[in-house]
Amino acid sequence: MIDLAERNRDSFEIFLARVGTVIPKGDRALSIIGPLTAGIQPIIGADELAVAMVDIALNGAETELITHEELVARGEVSAMGSG
């Protein structure tokens, strides 16, 4: 994919999400346990990740590699702005 993006810079962009643990929507056990282990393993909700990725697809990003922290921040900000 990276090679394809490099050969087609005019029409193709790639972003790589470096995500921690994704908490599935409606998973009660992980929604309780996840925040307790967040200091050891970063977590993000599935909806929050989806919102962040759509935001990146629509608006781009400064770097090709999107960190977990940026995904969380973009997911929170974009979700607040959509309400």
Buried (B, 14 or more C-beta within 10 A) or exposed (E): EEEEBEEEEEEEEEBEBEBBBBBEEEBEEBBEBBEEEEEEEBBBBBEBBBBBBBBBEEEEBEEEEBBBEBBBEBBBEBBEEEE
